Amino acid sequence: MVVSLGFPGMDQAAAGIQGSTTRHAFEAVRLAGGRPRLVPYTTGEPLLPHAEALAGARGIVFLGGSDVDPGCYRYEGELPANLHGMDRRGDDYCIELMRRAVDRELPLLAICKGSQLLNVAFGGTLIPDIADYALHHGAPDEPLFLDEEVLLEPDSHLARLYGRERLTVRTGHHQAVDAVGTELRAAAHAHDGIVEATEHREAEWVLGVQWHPEEQDAELADRALLFGELVRRARG
């Protein structure tokens, strides 16, 4: 379970969200019969070497966090003023860890920022700030997370797992996948066309979901299905 426990500018509200989502993700893995192990990447603190992070791992999860540094995907446009919490060292660490995990054929689930890093790791780019954000996060004076319907691609792992092509999820993001990485394909979209999930074209089970199945108000049955499938595949 790869988690940023601290990033530049993390305030009390961000720390509360990070703590809550991390606890729910760990609980979901345990309820599915897995044994989660924390691999933290925190600004200014030592990073666990990649080989040690993957030692004994049967599957891997990357949780959400702050914004991805645009330098990771060579963004050349004007940067939005609301970028926050960027940690290039942490981003590079996760990107390399993702590539190594896929090389080892580990089941991989990447959530929110994790899904964005997954796209970058395999050649994609990001939208640094969604201009028309109403479907994706609350207004400045409103709660961050809201319910959003996403459309699952019929032949995707997600559609097969959930048994349907429409899913209501908990979402709260202002960055998103732009150009999908060459080794990935889109697995879900929002009603405005924003990519909401990706999956690896060759690896057996490598998924990135832009939404938060581990958010406190997410549908428990949907959370259990997703984390349960991760654990099932990790067991082989």
C-alpha positions in Angstrom: 0.0 0.0 0.0 1.9 3.0 -1.3 0.8 6.2 0.4 2.1 9.8 0.8 1.8 10.6 4.5 3.0 14.2 4.0 3.6 16.6 1.2 4.4 20.3 0.8 1.6 22.5 2.1 -0.5 19.6 3.6 -3.0 21.3 5.9 -5.3 19.8 8.5 -8.1 19.2 6.1 -5.8 17.4 3.6 -4.2 15.4 6.4 -7.7 14.3 7.6 -8.7 13.2 4.1 -5.4 11.3 3.6 -5.7 9.6 6.9 -9.4 8.6 6.4 -8.9 7.2 2.9 -5.8 5.3 3.9 -7.6 3.7 6.8 -10.5 2.6 4.7 -8.2 1.2 2.0 -6.3 -0.8 4.6 -9.6 -2.1 6.1 -10.9 -3.1 2.6 -7.8 -5.2 1.9 -8.0 -6.8 5.3 -11.7 -7.6 4.9 -10.9 -9.2 1.6 -8.4 -11.5 3.3 -5.2 -9.6 2.4 -2.4 -8.5 4.6 -1.6 -4.8 3.7 1.9 -3.4 4.3 2.5 0.3 4.3 5.1 1.8 1.9 5.2 5.5 2.7 6.6 8.3 0.6 6.8 11.5 2.5 8.4 14.7 1.6 11.8 15.1 3.2 11.9 11.6 4.7 13.9 8.6 3.4 12.3 6.4 0.7 12.3 2.6 1.0 14.4 1.2 -1.9 12.2 -0.2 -4.7 13.5 -3.7 -4.2 12.6 -3.6 -0.5 9.2 -2.1 -1.2 8.4 -5.0 -3.5 9.9 -7.7 -1.5 7.3 -10.4 -0.8 4.6 -8.4 -2.4 1.8 -10.3 -4.2 -0.1 -7.1 -5.2 0.2 -3.4 -4.9 -2.0 -0.3 -4.3 -1.2 3.3 -4.9 -3.4 5.7 -3.1 -4.2 9.4 -3.8 -2.5 12.5 -2.6 -1.4 15.9 -4.0 -0.9 17.1 -7.5 1.5 15.4 -10.0 4.5 17.6 -10.9 4.0 18.7 -14.5 7.7 18.1 -15.1 6.9 14.4 -15.0 5.0 14.5 -18.2 6.8 17.5 -19.9 3.8 19.8 -19.7 4.5 22.9 -21.8 1.4 25.0 -21.3 0.7 27.7 -18.8 0.6 26.2 -15.3 -2.6 26.8 -13.3 -2.4 28.8 -10.1 -4.0 26.1 -8.0 -1.3 23.4 -8.2 -0.6 22.2 -4.7 1.6 19.8 -2.8 3.9 18.8 -5.6 6.8 16.5 -4.7 8.8 15.5 -7.8 10.9 13.0 -5.8 7.8 11.2 -4.6 6.3 11.2 -8.1 9.4 9.7 -9.6 9.6 7.1 -6.9 6.0 5.9 -7.6 6.5 5.9 -11.3 9.5 3.7 -11.1 7.8 1.4 -8.6 4.8 1.0 -10.9 7.0 0.0 -13.8 8.8 -2.5 -11.7 5.6 -3.9 -10.3 4.2 -4.4 -13.9 7.5 -6.0 -14.9 6.9 -8.5 -12.0 3.3 -9.1 -13.2 1.9 -8.0 -9.9 -1.8 -7.1 -9.7 -1.9 -3.3 -9.3 -4.7 -0.9 -8.3 -4.0 2.9 -8.6 -6.4 5.4 -7.1 -6.9 9.1 -7.9 -3.4 10.5 -8.0 -2.2 7.0 -8.3 -4.1 6.6 -11.5 -2.6 9.8 -12.9 0.9 8.6 -12.1 0.1 5.2 -13.7 -0.8 7.1 -16.9 2.4 9.1 -16.8 4.5 6.0 -16.0 3.4 4.4 -19.3 3.7 7.4 -21.6 0.6 9.5 -21.0 0.0 13.1 -20.1 -2.3 14.9 -17.7 -4.7 17.8 -17.6 -3.2 19.9 -14.7 -6.5 21.5 -13.9 -10.0 20.7 -15.2 -11.6 24.0 -16.2 -15.2 22.8 -16.2 -15.0 20.8 -13.0 -18.6 20.5 -11.9 -18.8 16.8 -12.4 -15.5 16.1 -10.7 -15.3 18.0 -7.4 -17.3 20.4 -5.2 -17.1 24.1 -5.5 -14.6 26.0 -3.3 -17.0 26.5 -0.4 -18.6 23.0 -0.7 -17.4 19.5 0.3 -14.6 18.2 -2.0 -16.2 14.8 -2.7 -19.4 14.2 -4.7 -21.2 11.4 -6.4 -20.6 11.0 -10.2 -21.8 8.5 -12.7 -19.0 7.0 -14.9 -19.4 5.0 -18.0 -17.5 1.7 -18.1 -16.1 0.4 -21.4 -18.0 -2.8 -22.2 -14.9 -5.0 -22.6 -13.0 -3.6 -19.6 -12.0 -5.4 -16.4 -14.3 -3.0 -14.5 -17.4 -3.7 -16.6 -16.8 -7.4 -16.1 -16.2 -7.0 -12.4 -19.3 -4.9 -11.7 -21.5 -6.5 -14.3 -22.7 -3.2 -15.7 -21.6 -0.3 -17.8 -22.7 2.6 -15.5 -21.3 3.1 -12.0 -21.9 5.8 -9.5 -18.7 6.7 -7.7 -17.2 9.1 -5.1 -15.0 11.6 -6.8 -13.0 14.7 -5.9 -10.2 15.6 -8.4 -9.1 18.6 -10.4 -6.4 16.8 -12.4 -7.1 14.0 -14.8 -5.7 11.8 -17.6 -5.3 13.7 -20.9 -3.5 11.6 -23.6 -3.7 8.0 -22.5 -0.4 6.2 -22.2 0.6 4.0 -25.2 0.7 0.9 -23.0 -2.8 1.7 -21.5 -6.3 2.0 -22.7 -9.3 4.0 -21.4 -11.6 1.8 -19.3 -14.1 4.4 -18.1 -15.2 8.0 -19.0 -17.2 10.7 -17.3 -20.2 12.2 -19.1 -18.1 15.1 -20.2 -15.5 12.8 -21.8 -12.9 12.9 -19.1 -11.0 9.6 -18.8 -12.0 8.1 -15.4 -10.2 4.8 -15.5 -7.4 3.1 -17.4 -6.0 -0.5 -17.7 -2.8 -1.9 -19.0 -3.1 -3.5 -22.5 -0.7 -6.4 -21.8 -0.5 -6.9 -18.0 -3.1 -9.2 -16.6 -4.6 -6.9 -14.0 -3.3 -3.3 -13.8 -6.1 -0.7 -13.2 -6.2 3.0 -12.5 -9.4 4.6 -11.2 -9.7 8.3 -10.9 -12.5 8.0 -8.3 -12.2 7.1 -4.6 -13.6 3.7 -3.7 -12.0 4.1 -0.3 -13.7 7.4 0.5 -15.8 7.2 3.6 -19.1 7.7 1.8 -18.3 5.4 -1.2 -20.6 2.5 -1.8 -19.4 -0.3 0.4 -20.4 -3.2 -1.9 -18.5 -1.6 -4.8 -15.4 -1.0 -2.6 -15.5 -4.6 -1.5 -15.8 -5.9 -5.1 -12.8 -3.9 -6.3 -10.4 -4.6 -3.4 -11.7 -8.2 -3.2 -10.7 -8.7 -6.8 -7.3 -7.3 -6.2 -6.7 -9.7 -3.3 -8.1 -12.6 -5.2 -5.7 -12.0 -8.1 -2.8 -11.4 -5.6 -3.5 -14.9 -4.2 -3.1 -16.3 -7.7 
